[in-house]
Amino acid sequence: MISRMRAVRLIWLSHFDMEHVIGSVLRNGMVLCVGLALVGFLVQEIRGSGGLLAHTLQARSLPRLLLTDFQHRHSPDFWLDLLIDTTVATLMLIPYIRVLVSVCYLGFVERHRKLALLTGLAFIIVTIVVLTDLV
């Protein structure tokens, strides 16, 4: 039974392409960001708010970025600010998800513990950067 499971795993690994997964995360994240930014830019141009470059970020961490928007939810620009800040949040999450995928791949698929540990340390650093205002 164990040798059969190992054979199935080896066949699955021979067809698995990690570059495709990481490329998909990066490509889809960037397409989403471009779409959100274009919609935000068009809405600001239609409203005459000064364009996308007139927006000021209220925070440097992901939770504070979105929390600040929801604290100002009664503002007339709430949806526009939320859209633009969601674009920035998506840009912040792309490397986070990419490193998370790498940790899972190295730890569970490749079973390369040392590389998974080092990538896990990078994941911890990226988590600190995304969730706090330390950087």
Contacts in CASP RR format, 6 or more apart in sequence:
PFRMAT RR
TARGET T0000
AUTHOR 0000-0000-0000
METHOD contacts of the structure
MODEL  1
MISRMRAVRLIWLSHFDMEHVIGSVLRNGMVLCVGLALVGFLVQEIRGSG
GLLAHTLQARSLPRLLLTDFQHRHSPDFWLDLLIDTTVATLMLIPYIRVL
VSVCYLGFVERHRKLALLTGLAFIIVTIVVLTDLV
13 109 0 8 1.000
16 109 0 8 1.000
18 102 0 8 1.000
18 105 0 8 1.000
18 109 0 8 1.000
21 101 0 8 1.000
21 105 0 8 1.000
22 98 0 8 1.000
22 101 0 8 1.000
22 102 0 8 1.000
25 94 0 8 1.000
25 97 0 8 1.000
25 98 0 8 1.000
25 101 0 8 1.000
26 94 0 8 1.000
26 98 0 8 1.000
29 90 0 8 1.000
29 94 0 8 1.000
30 94 0 8 1.000
32 90 0 8 1.000
33 87 0 8 1.000
33 90 0 8 1.000
33 91 0 8 1.000
33 94 0 8 1.000
35 87 0 8 1.000
36 83 0 8 1.000
36 84 0 8 1.000
36 86 0 8 1.000
36 87 0 8 1.000
36 90 0 8 1.000
37 52 0 8 1.000
37 84 0 8 1.000
37 87 0 8 1.000
39 83 0 8 1.000
40 52 0 8 1.000
40 80 0 8 1.000
40 83 0 8 1.000
40 84 0 8 1.000
40 87 0 8 1.000
41 51 0 8 1.000
41 52 0 8 1.000
43 80 0 8 1.000
43 83 0 8 1.000
44 50 0 8 1.000
44 51 0 8 1.000
44 52 0 8 1.000
44 54 0 8 1.000
44 55 0 8 1.000
44 80 0 8 1.000
45 51 0 8 1.000
47 80 0 8 1.000
49 77 0 8 1.000
49 80 0 8 1.000
52 84 0 8 1.000
55 81 0 8 1.000
55 84 0 8 1.000
57 65 0 8 1.000
57 85 0 8 1.000
57 88 0 8 1.000
58 64 0 8 1.000
58 65 0 8 1.000
58 68 0 8 1.000
58 69 0 8 1.000
58 85 0 8 1.000
59 65 0 8 1.000
59 67 0 8 1.000
59 68 0 8 1.000
59 133 0 8 1.000
60 133 0 8 1.000
60 135 0 8 1.000
61 130 0 8 1.000
61 131 0 8 1.000
61 132 0 8 1.000
61 133 0 8 1.000
62 89 0 8 1.000
62 92 0 8 1.000
62 93 0 8 1.000
62 130 0 8 1.000
62 131 0 8 1.000
63 131 0 8 1.000
64 133 0 8 1.000
65 85 0 8 1.000
65 88 0 8 1.000
65 89 0 8 1.000
66 82 0 8 1.000
66 85 0 8 1.000
66 86 0 8 1.000
66 89 0 8 1.000
68 85 0 8 1.000
69 78 0 8 1.000
69 81 0 8 1.000
69 82 0 8 1.000
69 85 0 8 1.000
70 82 0 8 1.000
72 78 0 8 1.000
72 81 0 8 1.000
75 81 0 8 1.000
92 130 0 8 1.000
93 130 0 8 1.000
95 126 0 8 1.000
96 123 0 8 1.000
96 126 0 8 1.000
96 127 0 8 1.000
96 130 0 8 1.000
99 119 0 8 1.000
99 120 0 8 1.000
99 122 0 8 1.000
99 123 0 8 1.000
99 126 0 8 1.000
100 123 0 8 1.000
102 119 0 8 1.000
103 116 0 8 1.000
103 119 0 8 1.000
103 120 0 8 1.000
103 123 0 8 1.000
106 112 0 8 1.000
106 115 0 8 1.000
106 116 0 8 1.000
106 119 0 8 1.000
107 113 0 8 1.000
107 115 0 8 1.000
107 116 0 8 1.000
110 116 0 8 1.000
128 134 0 8 1.000
128 135 0 8 1.000
129 135 0 8 1.000
END
